[in-house]
Amino acid sequence: MRTPSLRTLGDATLVLAVTVAVFLALRESPVPELVSRWWTAGVAASALLLRLPGRRLPVGVAAVVVAVVVAGTAAGATPGITLALAVSTAVEALVVTWWLTGFELARARLATWSDYRRFLVAVGAGSAAAALTTSAAYGVLDRPEPGMLVVWVFLTHLAAQVAVLPPFLTQPDPGVRVRAVEVVVHLALLAAGATMCLLATADQPLAFVMLPLLVWSAARFTSRWTKVELVVVCSFLASLSMREVGPFAPLPEDAGVLDMLATPQALVTVGAITVVAFMVAMSSLRESTRLNRAHEVQLGQLMDSASGTAFVATDLDGTITWFSTGAEQLLGYRAEEVVGRCDPTRFHEVGEILDRARELGVAPGPEVLTRPVTTASDGSEQDTREWTWVRRDGSRTSVSASVSRVRDQAGRHVGWLDVVRDVTDRRAAEQALRQALDKERETNLRMRDLDRAKNDFVSSVSHELRTPLTSIIGYAEILGDDLAANLTPDQLQLVGSIDRNGERLLALVEDLLTLAKVEDGRLSVERRETDLRTPVRSATEVVSHAARSKRIALAVRTPDEPVVLQGDPCQLERLVLNLVGNAVKFTPEGGRVDVGLTVLGEPGAREAAVSVSDTGLGIPVEEQDQLFQRFFRSSLATEQAIQGTGLGLSIVRAIAEAHDGRVECTSAAGEGTTFRFVVPLDVPAPGPRIAPEGELDPQGLVRTG
C-alpha cells in the first residue's frame, strides 16, 4: 500500500508534468498555432484525476487549471490562448475520469473486454472534448484553421491517452514465467529497432518494426512490463519527431489531414490500441487458463477424495480411458492394470451381464451398459441401474452405476462416463428399515386394537355410570326441592354440593361418550330444519346461573329473523354450551362474556357465525395450534388451577365439522378470547316466522348478572 507521502509526491509530479508540458507546447512547438506538444498535458491531467478520490476532484481540477495558467503566462502566451488551454485540459481530464470511474473511489480497471471498451470510449471522448473545446476557443480568438486544429488535437491527445494512461489503470497480472534468454533477446531486438528508427530517414518507414516487438511483449511478459515498454517506445518515437529525425518527416505549416495521419502520433495511436487490446486478451487468457487449471486440480482432488464413488471413463468402443482413485479402492485394481486394456463389464457379475444382454437383445459386452442411453425415447443422457460388482479378491459388492455420455466442446459424443457408488450399506440399511417398518406396522395394529378396546371400555363404563349418576342427581333434586323444609341450611348446602358434582360427573360422562363416538367415526347428527337462535339462547340460559354466581355480565344478541339451517339442534346446543361454558369458566369475577349470532354472505352462499367473546385469561399464541386436541389444557388454566378435562373443544370441533362448519379462535395471553363457529346455511322457502324461545327484550338481548 502506498503511503500518503508517496501519493502526495506522485500527485505533485503530475501537476508539474502538466505545467512543463504546456510550457513546452507554447514555447518550442514547430507549429505554435497547432500546439503540437500539448498532448502530454492532457494525459498528465487525466492521470492526476484518476489517482484522486472523489471528494478531492475539485482540488485536482483547480490544480490543473492553475498549472496551465502559470505555464502559459511563463511561456508568454496571450491570456485568451492560456485560458483556452486551461479549460480544454480540465475538460479532457474530467471526461476521461468520469467515463472510467464515474467519479467513484474505486480505481479504474483494464482487466476485461468491457473495461477495454470503456477505456477506448473514455480516451476517445476526452480527446474529442479537448479538440472541440480548443477549436471553439481558437475560433472565438480568430486563430487560423480551427477545423484542422480539431483533427490534430484529437489525434495527438488520443495517441497520448492510449499510450500513457494504461499504467494508471488496475490490471490483474497472473504469474508469468519468462526465461532470461528470451528477455535478453527481446531487449536486444528492441534496441536494434530503436537504432534503425534513429538512423532512418523520412522515406524509410522503419518505425513499424517496433509494433511486433510491443505485441511480443504483451504476449509473453507481464502487463506491467508491457505498459512501461509501451510508454517508453511511444515517447521515443515522439521525441524523434520533435527533433525532426527518424522515419517521420517534419509537419509542414500547411499540414493537411493526410500529413497528420503520417505522423508518429498516428503510429502511436494505432500501435497502442493494438498492444493494449492484445495485453487485455493475454491477461484474460492467462487468468482463464489459471482458473481452468485450478478447477482441473480441484476436480481431480474431488474425484480422488470420493473414496466411496468410482469414476470410470471409456471411449466409444468401451475401452477404459480413466480409472479414478475411488475405483481403485472399490475394486482393488490399479489404474495402469485396466486403462486401455479392458472394458467395465470385466467387473460385473457374469450372470447379470448375460441376463441383461438377453433382455436388451444385444451381445454381452459394453453395449449392455450403454444401450439404454442410446435407445432412450425421451432423449435421456443418463441411465442408472444397480449391479453386482466383483472385486479383485473375488468378493462381491452391490453398486449403483450411472452411465452418461461424454461430449467435447463441439457437442460431439466422444465417450462414456460410469459413476459408481457402493450401495452395500444402503441395501443393508433398507433391509433393516423394511424390517423396522414391518415391526412398526405390527405395533400400530396392536395399538389400534388396544385403542379400540380402550374406547369400548370407556363407552361401556360411561353407559354404566350414567344410570346411577342420573339417580343420584334426581334424589339430590328431591332432597333440595321437596324435602328442603326438613333440612337445615348446612344439609341444604351439602345437597347442593351433591347435585353440582353429580352434574359435573354426568357432563364428563357425556363428553367421554361423545369422544368415543368421534374416534370411532360414529358421531352422527340428525339434520332437520333448525333455527340456530334456539340452541344459542338455550345454551346461554343454561350457563347464566354460573355467570351470575361469578358476577359476570353475560349478553347474547341474535337477529330478529330466523337463522334456519339443516342441523341437529341438540348437538348445536352442546357446541354453544361448551364455548359459552368455557368462556364463563375462564373469565374472572366481574368480567364479561358476549355471545353473538350473525348472518354473513350473499343469498345462495350465506353462512351463520356464532361468536363467543370473553375478557378472561386468554390463550398464549404458541399454544393455540393445540387447542382442539383432546385432553389439552393451556398453561394459564393449569397455573390458575381451573378445573377441566380438556375434552370440550375437541368435541366442539367434531360437531362443527359434522355440520360442514369450522371453528376459529382469536386470543392472546391476558387479553381475552374469541371463539367463532361458522356454518353454511340452507336458505329456506318463505314461510311464517319461527317464534323464538325464551324471554327477550325488544332487541333480542338476554342479559344476566
N, C-alpha and C positions, 0 to 999 in steps of 0.2 A: 504493500500500500504506500502511495506517495505521501510524504509528509507535507503539511501546509506550506512550509518554507519552499520546498521544491516546486509545488504547484504555483505558488506566487511568482517564483523565478521564471517558470515557463510562461505564465501569462504576460509578465513584463517583457520577456523576449519576443513574444508575438506582437505586442504593441510596438516594440522597437522595430520589428520587421516591417510592419505597416508603414511606419514613419520613413524608414530608409527606402522602401520600395517606391513610395510616392515621390520622394525627393529625387531618386534616380530617374523615375519616369519623366519628370518635368525638366530635369537638367541635362540628361545625356541621351534622350531618345533621338535617333536619327531623323524621325519624322515627328516633331513635337505635337503637331495637331492630332496625331493618332495615338499619342501616349502609349507607345508600343511596349513599355516596360512596366506598366501599371498593374499588370495581371497578378504579380506577386503580392500586391497589397490586398487584393480581394481574397485570395486563398488564405493569407495570414489572418485576416479579419474573421473569415469563416471558422478557421481552426480555433481562434480565441473564443468565439461564442459557443462553439461545441464543447469546450472544456468547462464552461461556467455553468453552475446550477441556475435554475430558472429565476430565482429571486435576485441574482446578480447580473442578469442580462442587461438591464438598463445601464448599469455601470460599465459593462463591456462596450455597449453601443456608444456611450459617451466617450470612452477612451479611444475608440476607433475614429470618431469624428474629430476629436482634439488632435490626434496624431496626424491625420490628413491635413488639417488646417495648419498645424505647426510646420509640417514638411512643405506644404505649398507656399507658405509665407517665406520660409527659408530659401526655397528654390526661386523665388521672385515671380511666381505665377500671379495672375490677376485674381482679385477676390472672387470674381464670378467662376473662373475655372476651378479655383480651390474649393469653393462651396459645392460645385457640381460633383467633383471627385469625392468629397466627403459624404455627400448624400448617396451617391452611387455605390460607394464601398459599403456603407452601412446597410443599404437596402439589399445588396447582394448577399452579405453575410447573414442577415435576418432571414431571407428567403431560404437559403441553404439549411440553416439551423432549424427553422420551423418545419421544413419538409422532412428532415431526417429524424428529428426528435419530438416535434410538436411542443417544443419548449418544456419538455419533461426533464426530470433529474437524471433519468437513465441515459447512459451513453449510447450514441448511435452505433448500430451493428452493421457488419458486412459479412454475414455468415451464410445466408441463403439466397436463392434467386429472387425472392421477393425483396430482400434487403438490397440486392444489386439493382433491381428495377427502381426502387425508391432512391437509391444513390444517383442513378443516371438522371431521373426526373429532377432531383434536388439541384444537382450541379447545372443541368440544362436550364432550369427555371431561374436559378441565381445568376447565371451568366447572361441570360436574356434580360433579366431585370436590370443588371448593370449596364448592358448595351443600350436599352431603351432609355434609361434614366440619363445616361451620359449624352446620348444623341439628342434628347429633348433639351437638355441644358445647353448643348452646343448650338442647337437651332435657335434658342432664345438669344444666345450671345452672338448670333450671326457669324459663327465659325464655318469654314468651308466643309463641304461634303459630309453633312451629318448622316446621310444614308450609308455611305461607305464606312463611317465610323461604327455603325451598328454591327456590320459584318465583322470588322476587325476586333472590336472589343469582345464580341461574343466568342469568336474563335480563340483569342488569346486567353480569355478567362476560363473558357471550357477546358482548354489544354492544361491550365494551371490547376484547376479544381480536380480533374480526374487523375492527374499525376501526383499531386502533393497531398491531397486530402485523405486518401486511404490509410496512411499511418495513424491518423487521429480517430479511426473507427475501430471498434472492437471486432475481433475475428478469432474463432477457435483455431487452435494450432495443434492438431494431433501430432504425436511424436513421429518425427521423420528421421530415418537413419540414412545418412549420406556418407559415402566413403570419402576420405581425404583426397584421393586421386581425382575423383570427379570434381571436387571443389577447386582443386588446383587447375585442372583443365578448363573449367568454366571461367575462372578468373583470367587465365591466360588468353582465352579467346575473347573475353570482354575487353582486355587491354589491347589486343590486336585490332579489334573492331574500332575502339576509340582512336587508335593511331591512324587507321585508314581514314576515318572521318576527319581527323585533324589535318591530314595531308591531302585530302581530296579537294577537287575544285568544284565550282558550281555546276559543271556539266557532267559530274560523276555522282550519281545518286547512291553513294555508298552508305548513307545513314540508315538505310533499311536493313543493313546487316545486324543492327542492334536488336531488331524486333525478335528474330528467332532466339537470340540469347535470353531475352526477357521471358519469352514463353518457356524456354528450358528451365529458367529459374522458378517460374510459377508451377511447373510440373514436378520438379524434383526437390525444391528446397522449401523451407518454412515460409508462411505468409509474411512474417516479419522481415525475413531476408529479402523476399521479393519486393515488398513495399519500399524498403530502403534502396534497393538496386534500381527500382523504377524512378524514384526521385533523383538519384544520382545521375542516371543516364539522361533523363529529360533535362535536368539542369545543365548537364554537359553540352547537349545539343543546343539549348537556348543560349548558352554562353558563347558557343561558336558563332551563332547567328549574330549576337550583339557585337562580336569582334570582327564580323564580316569575313570570317574564314570558314573553311569546311565546305561541305557539299551543297550549301544553300546560298543562293545569290542574295545580295542586299535588296531590301524592299525599296522600289523606286518611289519617288514622291507622288507620281501619278498612278499609284498602285490600284489595280482593279481587283475584282473578286478572284479571278484565276491566279493572279500574282499572290494573293493572300493564301490560297489553297496550296501553294507550292512552298510555303514557309515551314520552318521546323515546328511551329505551333500546330499545323495541320498533322504532321507526322506524330507529334507527341499526343495529340488528341486520339487519333486512330490507334496508335500503339498502346496508350494507357487504357483505353476502353477494352481493347482485346486482351491485354495482360490481366487487368482486374477481373474480367469475365472468366478467363482461364484459371486465375487464382481462386475465385469463388467455387468454380467447378471442381478443381482438385481438392480444395478444402472439404467440400461436401462429400466428394468421393472417398477421401480418407476417413472422414467421420463415419460415413455409411459402412465402409469396409471394417472399421474398428468395431462398430456396433454389431455387424454381422458375425465377425469372429467371436465377439463376446457372447452373442446369442448361441453360436455353434458350441462354444465351450460349455455354456450353461445347459444347453440341450443334452450334450454328451454326458455332463455330470449328472443331470436329472435322470437320464435313462440308466446310467450306470448305478445310480443310487437306488433305483427302483428294484430292489432285490427280489421282491415278490412278483415282479412283472417281467416277462421276457419279450424282447423285440427281435423279430426275425424278418429280414427283408430278402426278397428273391427277385430275380429278373423275370421276364415274361415266360421263359421256359420252366420256371420253378426252381432254378438253381439258387442256393443260398448265397447272398452277397454281403450280408451283415448279420452278425450274431452277437447280441448285447451281453453285457456282464450278467444281467439278470437271467438270461437264457443259459449262460454257463453254470450259474449257481443252481438253476432249477433242474437241468438235465445232467450235469456232470461232465459235459463235453467242453473242450476248449474251442475257441473260435477258429483257430487255424486247422482244426481237425474236420470242420464241416463246411467252411466258406469255400465256395467254388467246387465242392466235391459231392454234394448230395442235395436232396430236396426235403422239405419239412415232414413228408409222410414217413420218413425214417423214424421219427419219434412217436408216431401214432401206433396204437394197438392194431394189429393186422386185421383182426375180425371187424373192427369198427370201420376201417377203410373199405373192406370188401362189401360190407352191408350198405354203406353209403354210396359206393360205386354202382351197385345194383339198383339202388333207389333212384339215382340220377341217370342211369343208363349210359355211363361212361366207363372207360378203362381205369383200373386202380392206378393212381398217381397224383401228381399235384393238382390236376383238374378237379379232383374230388373236393378240394378245399376252395377253389376259386370259381367253380361253375355257378353256384348260387348268385354270385355278384354279377357275372357276365350275362346271366339269363333273367335277372330281376326285372319284372314287368313295370315296377314303379320307378325304375332308374336309380335304385339304391346303389351307393358306392361302398357298402359295407355289409358283411354277413357275420353274425355272432352265433356261435354254437359251442356246446360243451362236448369235450372229448376226454379220452383217457390217454395220457402220455406215458411212455416207457422210458425210465431213466437209464443211464449207462450201466448202473448196477443191477438192472432188471426189475427194480421196484416200480410201482405204478402210482400215478397221481392224477387227480381229477383237475382239469383246467377248463377255463372259458377262453376261447380263441376268437378274436375279431379280425377278419381278413378284409382289407380295404385296398383300393387302387392307389398307386403312387404315380403322380403326374409331374412332368417337368414344367419349366416356366412357360412353355408354349401351350401347355394343356394336354400334351400327348401322354398316353398311357405307356409307362416305361417299366412297370414292375408291380410287385405286391408287398404289402406290409402286414405281418401277422403279429398282433398284440395279444399276448397270452398271459393270463392270470391264474395262479394256483388257487383253486376253489375247494380244495380238500377240506380245509377247516370250515368253509362256509357250508359245504354239504353236511358236515357233521353237525354244525350249528342248526341247519334247517331240520335235520332229523330230530335233534333234541327239542327244537321248537315245536315240531309236529307232535312229539310225544307230550310236551308240556301242554299244548292246546287240547289234546285228547283228554289229559287229566283234568284240565280246567273245565272242559265241557262236561265231563262226568260230575265234577264238583258242582257246577252250575245246576245240573239236573237234580242232584241231591238237595242243593239249597232251595231249588224251586219246590221240590216235594216238601221240604221242611217248612217253607214259607206258606205253602198251601195248607199244610197241617196246622200251622200256627193260626192262619186265618179261620180255618174251620173251628179250631178250639176257641178263638176269640168270639166268633159268631155264636157258637153253642153256649159258651159261658154267658155272653151278653143276653141271649134269649132267656137263659135260666135266671139271670139276675133281674130281668125286667119285671117278672111277676111278683116276687117278694118286695121289690122296691115300690111297685105300684100299691101294694097292700100297706106298706109302711107309711107311704105318703098319704094314702086315704085315711088310715087310722089317725095320723097326726092332724089331718084337717078336721076330723070328727072331734078330736080332743080340743083343738084350738077354737072350734066354732060352737058345736052343740053342747059340749061339756065345759065351756070356758067359765061358767058361773061357779062351778065346783072346784076350780083350780086357783091356787094362789098366784100372785104375779111371778114368782120365781118359777113355778111349774109351767106357767104360760110361756115364759122365756125359753125354758127347756124344750117345750113342744115346738115352738117356732124354730129353734135350732135344728130339731129333728126334721122338720118339714123342709127347711132350706137345704140341709145337707142331703136329704133324700132327693130333692130336685136336682142338685148338682150331680149326684151319682146317676140319676136317670138320664140327665143330659150327656154324661160321659158314656153311658151305655149306648145311647142313640148315636153318638159320634163314632164309637167303635164299630157298631153295626154298619153305619154308612160307609166308613172307611173300608171295611171288609168287602162291601159291595163294589166300591170303586176299584179296589185292587183286583177283584175277580172279574171286573167288567160287567157286573150285574146291576149297576146303578141305572135305573130307568126312570123316565119322567112320563107322567100321564098328561100328554098335551091336550089341552082344551082351551076354549076361549076364556081368557082371564084378564080382568082389569088389574094392571100392575099396581094401581094405587092401593088396592085392598091389602096385599101382603106387606107393602111398605108401611101402611098405617098400623096394621095389626102387630107387626113385629116391633114397631116403635112403641106401641102401647104396652107390650109385654115388658119392655126394658124400662118403662117410665118410672116404676116403683124404685128400681135400683138407682136411677138418676136422681129422684127426689131425696133418697136417703143420703146421697153424697152432695146434695145441693148443687147439682149440675143442671144448667139450663139446656133442656132438650127441645129442639124445634124441628118440625117436619113441614115441608112445603111440597105440595103436589098440584098438578094442573086442575083446572075446573072440568075439563073434558076428560072422558075415559081414555086410558092408555092401554089399548087392547093388544094382546099377543097370544100366540098359541103356546101355552106353557103349563107347568104343574104348579098350582098355587101353593101347595104345601112346601114343595122344595124351594120355591122362590121366597116364601116367608122365612124358611130356615136360613137361606142365604143372607137375607137382610138382617135377620135376627143375630146371626154370627157377627156381621160387620158392626151393627149398632151396639151389640153387647161388648165387643172388643173396645169400641170407642169409649163407652162408659167406664169399662174396667180400667183402661189405661189413662184416663183423664183424672187428674187430682180434684179434690173438693173445690167447689166454686168455679169450675171450668165450664166449657160449653161444647155441645155436640149438635151439629146441624145435619139434617137428613133432607135431601132434595131429589125430586124426580122431574126430569125434563125430557122433551122430545127433540131429537136432532135430525137434520137431513131434509131432503125434499120428498114429496109423495112418490111412492114406489121404491124408495131406498131410505126409509126412516129407521131410526134407532132410538131406543129408550135408554137413558142414562140415570142410574141411581147413584148418588154421591153421598158419602158419609164422611164429614169433616169433624175433627176434634182439636182441642187445644192441649192435648196430653203430652206424653213423654217423647213421642216421635220415635223414628227408627233410624239408626245410623245408615248412611248411604252404602257403606261397604257390606252391610248385611241384607240389603233389600233383595238381592238376587236369590236369597234362601227363604224368603217369606212364605212361599207356598209349599215348602217341603214339610212333610209330616213330622211332628214332634219338634219342629224348630221353634225356639223362643229367643227373642232378641236379648242382647246383653243387658240393656236397660231394664227389661222386665225381670231378668234374673237378679240384678242388683237391688231392685226395689222389692223383691220377694213377692211379686204379684202372682197369684195362683193361676194355673192354666196348664193344659196338656200339649198345646202346640198342634192340635188337630183342626181347629176351626177354619183357618184359611185354606188348608188343603181341601177341605170339604167345600168351601166356597168356590174354589176354582173348578172342582169337579162338577158342581151343579151348574156353574156358568157355562162350562164347555158343553154340558149335556143340552143346554138351551142354545147352542151355537153362539154363545156370547164370550166375553172376556172380562178380566178384572185387571185394573191398573192401580198403581199406588204412587203417591207423591208424598214424600216425607223427608224430614231432617231431624237429627237429634235435638230435642228441646224445643222444636218449633211446631209440634202437632203433626197430624197425619190426615191424608185424604185418600179414601178408597173409592174407586169408581167402577161400577158394574154396568157394562154396556151390552145390550141385547137387541137383535134385529126385531122389527115389528111387522106383523101381517096387518095390512090396512083392512079394516072390516067394512062391510057394506053399511051405508047409512041406516041407522035404526034408533030406537029410543035410547035415551041417555041412561047409562047404568048408574043406579043410585049408589053413592059412596056409603061405606060403613063407618061407624064411629062418629063421635061428635066433632064438628069442625066449626071454626069461626068463618065469617064470610069470605076470607081469603084462602080457605083451605088449609089453615095452620093450626096445629095442635101444640100447645106449649105446656110444659110441666116444670116444676121446680121454681 
